[in-house]
Amino acid sequence: MEAKSLRIVFMGTPEFASTSLRKLVAEGYNIVAVVTTPDKPAGRGQKIHESDVKLTAKELGLPILQPEKLRDEEFLAALKALDVDLGIVIAFRMLPEVVWAMPKYGTFNLHASLLPEYRGAAPINWAIINGDKRTGVTTFLLNHEIDKGAIIEQEAVDILPEDNIGTLYDKLMYIGSDLVLRTVDKIAEGGYETREQMSVDESTLRPAPKIFKEDGRIDWSRSVESIHNLVRGLSPYPAAWSPIFKGSEECGSLKIFATHIEPAEMRVAPGSVKSDGKSYVAVAASDGWVYLDEVQMAGKRRMAIKELLLGWRDVSEVCFALD
């Protein structure tokens, strides 16, 4: 079958998905509907927030479905009426079988890792946090288990020393959009081979669970490299952070967006601070110093450490961990 004749339903929520949607439409693929999350109030003013995928679909003039529940009879009837050939899912909810099995050629997902590694909600973060030098994107057919379907296509990409979650996210987003198109073409041609994941030893794989605030708290007793990677893997959002102590009292917290490191033989306690009060702040780890380059003090904006030091007069009196 001609790939651009396939009747495709696209399901997704964030910018990572909308980039693929935009490319599919630009290249002439037949998107018959877009499924995304319902609008929700967000922020201090509780203004109604529309997903990136919805905003893109509106711009492109595509029909939009926003079911509260994916098993809702009205939604399922609307989906069935579209006579869909193929489903594409990127950064959306877990689909029930009644949805993913409905299209003639099934439904595939784009995942931001080289599966079977990093199954879960935050694969890009964890690849950087764990110090990996390579990651990639994968398309796979949906089945009953999360991120365990048969692999269709993969493309690897190097993780550069200067990459953080922001830069790597962008790389994988654009590489992933190309992979989505190649996957649609492959499915349309028919007779393609897949690679099953079910025989993999689960105990050998690294997971990619959702990131919570406590995951970003820095343990200064760890190595400089692991702390540096944690900062990279959470920058610019949600950001690694550390409480600040003065004496035995907690006196604030600091989000840390960029660091550089200096391995050294240490004779001070982890969390100890050295600074000239003008140009640098370094925090002791187990095997060296972590220099803070870009930070955000609670209640203030993000800034370079030199700028923060203009008003941080007692920096020499604080520490980042209690003995």
VOBA-1610 file (N, C-alpha, C; in pm, whole numbers, padded with zeros to 5 digits, always signed):
BEGIN
Met+00084-00120+00000Met+00000+00000+00000Met+00088+00125+00000Glu+00043+00229-00065Glu+00116+00355-00068Glu+00113+00419+00071Ala+00232+00452+00123Ala+00243+00504+00260Ala+00158+00627+00283Lys+00153+00715+00185Lys+00080+00841+00204Lys-00070+00827+00183Ser-00113+00704+00151Ser-00256+00675+00144Ser-00309+00618+00275Leu-00220+00575+00362Leu-00262+00519+00491Leu-00340+00622+00571Arg-00449+00578+00629Arg-00528+00665+00716Arg-00470+00652+00858Ile-00406+00760+00903Ile-00327+00756+01027Ile-00395+00837+01136Val-00404+00779+01256Val-00443+00857+01374Val-00317+00878+01456Phe-00293+01002+01497Phe-00172+01039+01571Phe-00209+01072+01714Met-00136+01013+01811Met-00166+01033+01953Met-00041+01082+02026Gly-00053+01194+02096Gly+00061+01249+02168Gly+00023+01372+02247Thr+00121+01424+02322Thr+00094+01541+02407Thr+00199+01651+02394Pro+00330+01625+02420Pro+00426+01737+02430Pro+00490+01774+02296Glu+00581+01870+02304Glu+00656+01916+02187Glu+00729+01801+02118Phe+00779+01707+02196Phe+00852+01592+02140Phe+00766+01521+02037Ala+00635+01514+02062Ala+00542+01450+01968Ala+00501+01544+01855Ser+00481+01671+01887Ser+00429+01764+01785Ser+00527+01783+01669Thr+00656+01766+01695Thr+00756+01777+01587Thr+00734+01668+01483Ser+00707+01546+01527Ser+00678+01436+01434Ser+00546+01460+01360Leu+00445+01509+01430Leu+00318+01539+01367Leu+00335+01642+01256Arg+00408+01746+01286Arg+00431+01852+01187Arg+00503+01798+01063Lys+00600+01709+01085Lys+00677+01655+00973Lys+00591+01561+00888Leu+00508+01480+00953Leu+00419+01391+00879Leu+00328+01469+00785Val+00271+01577+00836Val+00181+01659+00754Val+00259+01729+00642Ala+00376+01782+00675Ala+00457+01853+00575Ala+00497+01761+00459Glu+00517+01633+00491Glu+00560+01536+00389Glu+00442+01469+00318Gly+00319+01510+00352Gly+00204+01462+00277Gly+00137+01336+00326Tyr+00168+01294+00448Tyr+00101+01175+00504Tyr-00040+01213+00550Asn-00128+01114+00547Asn-00270+01138+00567Asn-00312+01121+00714Ile-00305+01229+00790Ile-00345+01225+00931Ile-00495+01256+00938Val-00573+01155+00974Val-00719+01172+00973Val-00770+01225+01107Ala-00691+01213+01212Ala-00731+01268+01343Ala-00611+01270+01435Val-00617+01361+01533Val-00514+01371+01637Val-00583+01350+01772Val-00524+01263+01854Val-00576+01237+01988Val-00477+01293+02089Thr-00525+01375+02180Thr-00436+01433+02281Thr-00512+01448+02413Thr-00442+01496+02514Thr-00502+01506+02647Thr-00603+01621+02654Pro-00701+01610+02742Pro-00797+01719+02759Pro-00728+01845+02810Asp-00785+01960+02780Asp-00734+02086+02831Asp-00748+02089+02983Lys-00646+02147+03050Lys-00648+02152+03196Lys-00600+02287+03245Pro-00653+02333+03359Pro-00601+02458+03417Pro-00459+02436+03469Ala-00374+02535+03452Ala-00235+02522+03497Ala-00179+02658+03535Gly-00075+02657+03618Gly-00008+02780+03657Gly-00082+02854+03768Arg-00022+02966+03809Arg-00078+03043+03920Arg-00218+03096+03889Gly-00238+03136+03765Gly-00368+03190+03728Gly-00470+03085+03690Gln-00427+02957+03692Gln-00514+02847+03654Gln-00579+02869+03517Lys-00500+02923+03424Lys-00549+02940+03288Lys-00555+02804+03219Ile-00649+02789+03128Ile-00665+02663+03057Ile-00543+02639+02967His-00483+02523+02982His-00363+02487+02907His-00397+02383+02801Glu-00356+02410+02677Glu-00373+02315+02568Glu-00237+02251+02539Ser-00237+02121+02512Ser-00111+02051+02487Ser-00044+02103+02361Asp+00087+02082+02351Asp+00162+02122+02231Asp+00106+02052+02108Val+00069+01926+02123Val+00014+01852+02009Val-00120+01912+01965Lys-00204+01952+02059Lys-00331+02016+02020Lys-00307+02147+01947Leu-00215+02228+01999Leu-00187+02357+01934Leu-00136+02336+01792Thr-00051+02234+01773Thr+00001+02203+01639Thr-00111+02154+01548Ala-00197+02067+01601Ala-00308+02013+01521Ala-00404+02125+01479Lys-00430+02219+01570Lys-00516+02333+01535Lys-00453+02416+01424Glu-00324+02441+01436Glu-00253+02519+01334Glu-00259+02451+01198Leu-00253+02317+01199Leu-00251+02241+01074Leu-00391+02205+01024Gly-00494+02243+01101Gly-00631+02218+01059Gly-00673+02073+01067Leu-00620+02000+01163Leu-00651+01857+01177Leu-00763+01835+01278Pro-00849+01733+01256Pro-00950+01699+01355Pro-00885+01655+01486Ile-00942+01696+01599Ile-00883+01670+01731Ile-00983+01596+01820Leu-00936+01491+01885Leu-01014+01418+01984Leu-00943+01429+02118Gln-01017+01459+02226Gln-00958+01475+02359Gln-01038+01397+02464Pro-01035+01267+02458Pro-01114+01187+02552Pro-01060+01194+02694Glu-01149+01203+02791Glu-01108+01192+02932Glu-01063+01050+02961Lys-01138+00953+02904Lys-01105+00812+02923Lys-01096+00746+02787Leu-00991+00665+02769Leu-00966+00605+02639Leu-01060+00488+02609Arg-01135+00443+02710Arg-01235+00339+02687Arg-01376+00397+02671Asp-01386+00528+02668Asp-01515+00593+02654Asp-01581+00550+02522Glu-01707+00509+02530Glu-01777+00454+02413Glu-01788+00555+02299Glu-01810+00681+02335Glu-01822+00785+02231Glu-01689+00803+02158Phe-01579+00802+02233Phe-01447+00814+02171Phe-01417+00693+02082Leu-01444+00573+02131Leu-01417+00452+02053Leu-01500+00449+01925Ala-01624+00496+01934Ala-01709+00500+01814Ala-01654+00599+01712Ala-01607+00715+01761Ala-01549+00815+01671Ala-01423+00762+01603Leu-01342+00689+01681Leu-01218+00632+01627Leu-01250+00526+01522Lys-01348+00442+01552Lys-01387+00336+01458Lys-01441+00394+01329Ala-01515+00503+01339Ala-01574+00566+01221Ala-01468+00623+01127Leu-01349+00649+01179Leu-01241+00704+01097Leu-01177+00599+01005Asp-01207+00470+01030Asp-01153+00362+00948Asp-01000+00373+00936Val-00934+00372+01052Val-00790+00399+01059Val-00707+00278+01015Asp-00603+00304+00936Asp-00510+00199+00895Asp-00394+00182+00994Leu-00348+00293+01054Leu-00228+00290+01137Leu-00237+00391+01249Gly-00195+00350+01368Gly-00187+00441+01480Gly-00041+00474+01512Ile-00015+00600+01548Ile+00119+00643+01591Ile+00105+00708+01727Val+00185+00663+01823Val+00180+00716+01960Val+00317+00768+01998Ile+00322+00893+02049Ile+00447+00950+02097Ile+00418+01028+02225Ala+00477+00985+02336Ala+00464+01055+02464Ala+00317+01080+02498Phe+00242+00972+02509Phe+00101+00980+02542Phe+00073+00888+02659Arg-00052+00856+02679Arg-00090+00764+02787Arg-00079+00620+02741Met-00082+00528+02840Met-00089+00387+02806Met-00224+00359+02741Leu-00222+00294+02624Leu-00344+00268+02551Leu-00403+00132+02585Pro-00535+00123+02597Pro-00598-00009+02611Pro-00594-00081+02477Glu-00603-00213+02480Glu-00595-00293+02357Glu-00703-00253+02257Val-00820-00216+02308Val-00930-00181+02217Val-00892-00062+02130Val-00795+00021+02174Val-00749+00134+02094Val-00631+00094+02006Trp-00526+00036+02065Trp-00406+00010+01985Trp-00425-00102+01882Ala-00521-00191+01905Ala-00544-00300+01811Ala-00644-00264+01702Met-00709-00148+01711Met-00813-00111+01616Met-00761-00085+01474Pro-00650-00013+01455Pro-00604+00012+01317Pro-00564-00117+01245Lys-00585-00119+01117Lys-00559-00237+01034Lys-00416-00289+01049Tyr-00318-00194+01052Tyr-00177-00232+01062Tyr-00120-00215+01203Gly-00209-00199+01299Gly-00164-00185+01437Gly-00124-00043+01472Thr-00056-00029+01586Thr-00013+00101+01638Thr+00133+00092+01679Phe+00212+00190+01641Phe+00352+00190+01686Phe+00381+00314+01769Asn+00484+00300+01853Asn+00525+00404+01946Asn+00668+00448+01914Leu+00697+00577+01932Leu+00835+00626+01926Leu+00883+00646+02068His+00995+00580+02104His+01049+00588+02240His+01192+00642+02233Ala+01227+00730+02326Ala+01357+00799+02322Ala+01467+00723+02394Ser+01487+00598+02353Ser+01602+00520+02398Ser+01625+00408+02298Leu+01736+00339+02315Leu+01762+00219+02236Leu+01705+00100+02314Leu+01576+00076+02296Leu+01513-00034+02367Leu+01586-00165+02337Pro+01590-00256+02436Pro+01510-00259+02559Pro+01565-00177+02677Glu+01678-00106+02659Glu+01726-00021+02768Glu+01633+00098+02789Tyr+01623+00139+02915Tyr+01551+00259+02954Tyr+01403+00259+02914Arg+01336+00151+02951Arg+01190+00153+02941Arg+01137+00243+03053Gly+01039+00325+03023Gly+00983+00410+03125Gly+00964+00553+03078Ala+00931+00640+03174Ala+00886+00776+03142Ala+00998+00876+03115Ala+01122+00848+03161Ala+01227+00950+03151Ala+01358+00892+03094Pro+01353+00834+02975Pro+01473+00768+02921Pro+01588+00863+02890Ile+01559+00984+02846Ile+01667+01077+02810Ile+01740+01121+02936Asn+01665+01155+03040Asn+01727+01194+03167Asn+01821+01087+03219Trp+01771+00964+03227Trp+01849+00858+03292Trp+01973+00818+03211Ala+01967+00829+03079Ala+02086+00799+02999Ala+02200+00895+03034Ile+02168+01023+03054Ile+02272+01121+03090Ile+02313+01102+03236Ile+02217+01086+03324Ile+02248+01068+03467Ile+02342+00950+03488Asn+02321+00844+03411Asn+02405+00724+03425Asn+02538+00734+03351Gly+02562+00847+03286Gly+02692+00868+03221Gly+02709+00796+03089Asp+02599+00759+03023Asp+02609+00690+02894Asp+02671+00780+02788Lys+02737+00718+02692Lys+02797+00790+02580Lys+02712+00781+02454Arg+02606+00697+02459Arg+02524+00678+02340Arg+02382+00646+02381Thr+02288+00697+02305Thr+02147+00662+02323Thr+02084+00662+02184Gly+01952+00682+02175Gly+01889+00682+02044Gly+01739+00682+02054Val+01675+00647+01945Val+01529+00640+01939Val+01489+00506+01879Thr+01371+00459+01917Thr+01320+00329+01874Thr+01173+00342+01838Thr+01132+00277+01730Thr+00990+00259+01704Thr+00957+00111+01726Phe+00843+00087+01790Phe+00803-00051+01819Phe+00652-00063+01819Leu+00603-00183+01793Leu+00460-00209+01792Leu+00408-00223+01935Leu+00297-00161+01963Leu+00238-00170+02097Leu+00183-00309+02122Asn+00199-00353+02248Asn+00135-00475+02293Asn+00081-00450+02434His+00060-00557+02511His-00002-00541+02642His+00091-00485+02749Glu+00222-00481+02725Glu+00316-00437+02826Glu+00387-00309+02782Ile+00416-00224+02879Ile+00473-00092+02849Ile+00615-00105+02792Asp+00636-00049+02674Asp+00767-00039+02608Asp+00830-00175+02578Lys+00748-00279+02562Lys+00803-00414+02540Lys+00762-00475+02406Gly+00701-00396+02320Gly+00658-00448+02191Gly+00773-00475+02096Ala+00742-00543+01985Ala+00844-00580+01886Ala+00904-00455+01821Ile+01036-00450+01818Ile+01109-00334+01765Ile+01104-00334+01612Ile+01071-00216+01555Ile+01067-00201+01410Ile+01195-00136+01359Glu+01228-00019+01413Glu+01345+00058+01368Glu+01415+00122+01487Gln+01546+00145+01474Gln+01621+00219+01575Gln+01726+00306+01507Glu+01760+00417+01574Glu+01872+00499+01530Glu+01947+00551+01651Ala+02077+00530+01652Ala+02160+00570+01766Ala+02214+00711+01747Val+02247+00775+01860Val+02308+00908+01857Val+02407+00917+01974Asp+02519+00984+01952Asp+02617+01002+02059Asp+02568+01105+02160Ile+02599+01081+02287Ile+02577+01180+02392Ile+02709+01252+02413Leu+02714+01379+02378Leu+02838+01455+02387Leu+02860+01505+02530Pro+02986+01531+02567Pro+03014+01578+02703Pro+02938+01705+02739Glu+02910+01789+02640Glu+02841+01916+02668Glu+02688+01902+02665Asp+02637+01785+02632Asp+02492+01767+02627Asp+02430+01769+02765Asn+02310+01827+02773Asn+02225+01812+02891Asn+02089+01765+02844Ile+01992+01756+02932Ile+01862+01704+02891Ile+01800+01792+02782Gly+01824+01923+02788Gly+01767+02013+02689Gly+01821+01989+02549Thr+01952+01981+02534Thr+02012+01963+02401Thr+01986+01823+02346Leu+01995+01722+02433Leu+01974+01584+02386Leu+01827+01561+02349Tyr+01736+01620+02425Tyr+01594+01613+02394Tyr+01569+01664+02252Asp+01627+01779+02219Asp+01607+01837+02086Asp+01664+01746+01977Lys+01783+01692+01999Lys+01842+01603+01898Lys+01752+01483+01872Leu+01708+01418+01981Leu+01628+01297+01966Leu+01490+01329+01908Met+01439+01446+01938Met+01309+01487+01885Met+01312+01492+01732Tyr+01417+01551+01676Tyr+01426+01564+01530Tyr+01468+01434+01463Ile+01561+01361+01524Ile+01597+01229+01470Ile+01477+01136+01476Gly+01401+01146+01586Gly+01282+01063+01602Gly+01177+01091+01496Ser+01161+01217+01457Ser+01060+01250+01355Ser+01097+01186+01220Asp+01225+01180+01189Asp+01268+01111+01067Asp+01241+00961+01077Leu+01266+00906+01196Leu+01245+00762+01216Leu+01097+00726+01204Val+01010+00814+01251Val+00865+00791+01239Val+00826+00777+01092Leu+00875+00866+01007Leu+00842+00859+00865Leu+00895+00731+00802Arg+01018+00693+00837Arg+01074+00570+00782Arg+00993+00448+00826Thr+00944+00454+00949Thr+00865+00342+01001Thr+00732+00330+00929Val+00665+00443+00905Val+00539+00441+00830Val+00563+00381+00691Asp+00670+00423+00625Asp+00701+00370+00492Asp+00725+00219+00496Lys+00795+00175+00598Lys+00827+00032+00612Lys+00700-00050+00633Ile+00611+00000+00717Ile+00486-00072+00743Ile+00401-00075+00616Ala+00398+00033+00542Ala+00318+00038+00419Ala+00370-00061+00315Glu+00502-00077+00309Glu+00561-00170+00213Glu+00525-00314+00245Gly+00509-00346+00373Gly+00474-00480+00416Gly+00593-00574+00415Gly+00576-00688+00477Gly+00681-00790+00478Gly+00803-00754+00560Tyr+00791-00655+00648Tyr+00907-00611+00726Tyr+00929-00703+00847Glu+01052-00706+00894Glu+01086-00790+01009Glu+01094-00704+01134Thr+01055-00761+01247Thr+01067-00695+01377Thr+01159-00776+01468Arg+01202-00714+01575Arg+01288-00782+01673Arg+01215-00785+01807Glu+01189-00902+01856Glu+01115-00918+01980Glu+01201-00879+02100Gln+01136-00826+02204Gln+01204-00791+02329Gln+01176-00891+02441Met+01081-00977+02422Met+01030-01058+02532Met+01133-01156+02589Ser+01236-01192+02512Ser+01334-01290+02560Ser+01450-01226+02637Val+01448-01095+02652Val+01557-01024+02719Val+01553-01049+02870Asp+01670-01068+02930Asp+01681-01084+03074Asp+01655-00948+03140Glu+01541-00935+03205Glu+01500-00806+03262Glu+01599-00754+03367Ser+01667-00845+03437Ser+01757-00803+03544Ser+01881-00730+03492Thr+01908-00741+03363Thr+02027-00676+03305Thr+01997-00536+03253Leu+01871-00498+03253Leu+01831-00370+03191Leu+01823-00258+03293Arg+01850-00136+03247Arg+01836-00017+03331Arg+01701+00048+03304Pro+01625+00079+03408Pro+01493+00138+03389Pro+01501+00290+03376Ala+01390+00352+03339Ala+01384+00497+03326Ala+01256+00549+03390Pro+01245+00534+03522Pro+01122+00578+03589Pro+01106+00729+03586Lys+00985+00773+03614Lys+00955+00916+03622Lys+01047+00984+03724Ile+01089+01105+03694Ile+01177+01182+03782Ile+01093+01258+03885Phe+01126+01239+04012Phe+01061+01315+04118Phe+01163+01411+04181Lys+01114+01506+04260Lys+01202+01610+04315Lys+01319+01549+04391Glu+01295+01445+04470Glu+01402+01389+04553Glu+01511+01324+04469Asp+01476+01281+04346Asp+01578+01224+04257Asp+01684+01327+04221Gly+01647+01456+04226Gly+01740+01561+04188Gly+01825+01614+04302Arg+01801+01566+04424Arg+01881+01613+04538Arg+02022+01554+04529Ile+02121+01640+04536Ile+02260+01597+04519Ile+02314+01536+04648Asp+02374+01419+04633Asp+02445+01353+04743Asp+02594+01386+04724Trp+02645+01477+04806Trp+02782+01525+04786Trp+02888+01423+04825Ser+02848+01309+04881Ser+02944+01203+04912Ser+02974+01117+04790Arg+02906+01144+04680Arg+02930+01069+04557Arg+03046+01132+04479Ser+03081+01069+04366Ser+03194+01116+04286Ser+03158+01245+04211Val+03261+01322+04174Val+03237+01445+04099Val+03169+01415+03965Glu+03207+01305+03902Glu+03149+01271+03773Glu+03000+01238+03785Ser+02962+01162+03887Ser+02821+01126+03901Ser+02737+01249+03934Ile+02791+01342+04012Ile+02719+01466+04044Ile+02705+01552+03918His+02813+01565+03843His+02811+01642+03718His+02708+01584+03621Asn+02701+01452+03611Asn+02605+01387+03522Asn+02461+01407+03570Leu+02441+01407+03701Leu+02307+01434+03754Leu+02262+01574+03715Val+02351+01670+03728Val+02318+01808+03690Val+02283+01815+03543Arg+02364+01753+03457Arg+02338+01753+03312Arg+02205+01685+03280Gly+02177+01576+03348Gly+02058+01498+03319Gly+01929+01561+03365Leu+01938+01669+03444Leu+01818+01738+03494Leu+01814+01885+03455Ser+01905+01927+03366Ser+01911+02067+03327Ser+01862+02085+03183Pro+01770+02176+03159Pro+01725+02285+03247Pro+01606+02252+03337Tyr+01544+02135+03317Tyr+01427+02103+03399Tyr+01427+01954+03432Pro+01396+01916+03555Pro+01352+01998+03669Pro+01465+02060+03751Ala+01589+02024+03721Ala+01711+02078+03783Ala+01751+02001+03909Ala+01881+01970+03914Ala+01940+01915+04037Ala+01941+02026+04142Trp+01941+01987+04269Trp+01935+02089+04374Trp+02002+02037+04501Ser+02027+02131+04591Ser+02086+02096+04719Ser+02042+02195+04825Pro+02012+02148+04944Pro+01991+02242+05055Pro+02123+02307+05092Ile+02115+02424+05152Ile+02233+02496+05199Ile+02223+02510+05351Phe+02335+02486+05419Phe+02337+02493+05565Phe+02434+02601+05613Lys+02395+02664+05721Lys+02484+02757+05789Lys+02489+02711+05934Gly+02605+02662+05974Gly+02612+02593+06102Gly+02535+02463+06089Ser+02443+02438+06180Ser+02361+02317+06174Ser+02221+02345+06122Glu+02197+02470+06079Glu+02064+02509+06035Glu+02056+02519+05882Glu+01948+02465+05825Glu+01925+02481+05683Glu+01882+02624+05656Cys+01949+02690+05561Cys+01921+02832+05537Cys+01877+02862+05395Gly+01840+02760+05320Gly+01794+02781+05184Gly+01825+02662+05097Ser+01805+02679+04967Ser+01838+02573+04871Ser+01883+02637+04741Leu+01951+02558+04661Leu+02008+02608+04536Leu+01981+02507+04425Lys+01919+02553+04316Lys+01911+02470+04197Lys+02040+02490+04117Ile+02089+02381+04059Ile+02218+02386+03990Ile+02197+02338+03846Phe+02231+02423+03749Phe+02204+02396+03609Phe+02328+02359+03528Ala+02444+02402+03573Ala+02567+02373+03500Ala+02684+02368+03596Thr+02774+02274+03574Thr+02892+02258+03659Thr+03013+02222+03573His+03129+02236+03630His+03248+02169+03579His+03321+02110+03698Ile+03405+02012+03673Ile+03461+01935+03786Ile+03613+01933+03783Glu+03668+01912+03903Glu+03813+01905+03921Glu+03844+01787+04014Pro+03882+01673+03958Pro+03919+01560+04044Pro+04036+01598+04133Ala+04034+01553+04256Ala+04142+01586+04350Ala+04137+01489+04468Glu+04251+01478+04534Glu+04254+01401+04659Glu+04198+01491+04769Met+04092+01443+04834Met+04017+01530+04923Met+04058+01514+05070Arg+04065+01628+05139Arg+04093+01628+05282Arg+03985+01705+05360Val+03874+01732+05291Val+03763+01802+05355Val+03637+01718+05340Ala+03537+01748+05421Ala+03413+01672+05420Ala+03331+01704+05295Pro+03265+01603+05239Pro+03175+01629+05127Pro+03071+01736+05163Gly+03048+01826+05070Gly+02955+01936+05096Gly+03022+02063+05142Ser+03152+02055+05177Ser+03226+02175+05216Ser+03242+02268+05096Val+03253+02396+05124Val+03258+02497+05018Val+03391+02571+05019Lys+03442+02598+04899Lys+03552+02694+04886Lys+03511+02796+04780Ser+03551+02921+04803Ser+03513+03029+04712Ser+03606+03148+04733Asp+03630+03223+04626Asp+03705+03349+04640Asp+03609+03466+04663Gly+03477+03435+04668Gly+03377+03538+04691Gly+03348+03626+04572Lys+03416+03601+04459Lys+03400+03686+04342Lys+03369+03610+04213Ser+03440+03499+04191Ser+03430+03435+04060Ser+03393+03288+04062Tyr+03408+03221+04176Tyr+03377+03078+04176Tyr+03326+03031+04311Val+03247+02925+04307Val+03208+02848+04424Val+03228+02702+04388Ala+03301+02630+04470Ala+03323+02488+04448Ala+03278+02411+04570Val+03215+02296+04548Val+03164+02213+04656Val+03237+02080+04655Ala+03279+02035+04772Ala+03355+01911+04782Ala+03267+01790+04761Ala+03315+01697+04678Ala+03253+01566+04662Ala+03353+01463+04716Ser+03330+01335+04687Ser+03417+01232+04745Ser+03556+01232+04685Asp+03567+01276+04560Asp+03696+01263+04491Asp+03735+01389+04415Gly+03686+01505+04460Gly+03723+01628+04393Gly+03625+01739+04420Trp+03637+01843+04340Trp+03554+01963+04355Trp+03456+01977+04239Val+03333+02014+04274Val+03230+02044+04174Val+03213+02196+04172Tyr+03249+02258+04061Tyr+03237+02404+04047Tyr+03097+02437+03994Leu+03029+02526+04063Leu+02894+02565+04025Leu+02901+02678+03924Asp+02849+02657+03803Asp+02858+02755+03696Asp+02729+02836+03677Glu+02615+02766+03675Glu+02486+02833+03663Glu+02393+02781+03771Val+02330+02872+03843Val+02251+02832+03960Val+02127+02921+03973Gln+02041+02879+04065Gln+01924+02960+04098Gln+01895+02946+04247Met+01913+03053+04321Met+01878+03056+04462Met+01726+03060+04476Ala+01674+02994+04577Ala+01529+02993+04600Ala+01476+03135+04601Gly+01372+03160+04521Gly+01311+03292+04514Gly+01377+03389+04419Lys+01487+03346+04353Lys+01556+03434+04259Lys+01558+03372+04121Arg+01608+03445+04022Arg+01616+03393+03886Arg+01745+03313+03866Arg+01749+03239+03759Arg+01870+03164+03722Arg+01980+03262+03681Met+02104+03236+03725Met+02213+03327+03690Met+02349+03256+03697Ala+02448+03317+03636Ala+02586+03268+03646Ala+02634+03288+03789Ile+02725+03203+03832Ile+02771+03207+03971Ile+02836+03343+04004Lys+02906+03403+03908Lys+02969+03534+03933Lys+02865+03639+03968Glu+02750+03631+03901Glu+02644+03727+03927Glu+02583+03704+04066Leu+02563+03577+04100Leu+02508+03547+04232Leu+02600+03594+04343Leu+02729+03581+04322Leu+02826+03618+04425Leu+02828+03768+04454Leu+02775+03848+04363Leu+02768+03992+04389Leu+02685+04022+04513Gly+02587+03932+04541Gly+02503+03956+04657Gly+02510+03847+04763Trp+02596+03747+04742Trp+02606+03635+04836Trp+02730+03656+04923Arg+02713+03735+05028Arg+02827+03779+05109Arg+02879+03673+05206Asp+02793+03580+05247Asp+02835+03482+05349Asp+02864+03345+05289Val+02900+03340+05160Val+02921+03212+05095Val+03028+03127+05165Ser+03129+03191+05222Ser+03237+03117+05288Ser+03193+03054+05420Glu+03072+03091+05467Glu+03023+03040+05595Glu+02923+02927+05579Val+02892+02888+05455Val+02789+02785+05434Val+02852+02653+05392Cys+02769+02549+05396Cys+02807+02418+05343Cys+02683+02356+05280Phe+02703+02251+05203Phe+02593+02188+05130Phe+02553+02052+05186Ala+02617+02012+05293Ala+02579+01888+05361Ala+02629+01893+05503Leu+02552+01834+05594Leu+02596+01829+05734Leu+02683+01707+05756Asp+02783+01720+05842Asp+02870+01607+05874Asp+02788+01497+05942
//
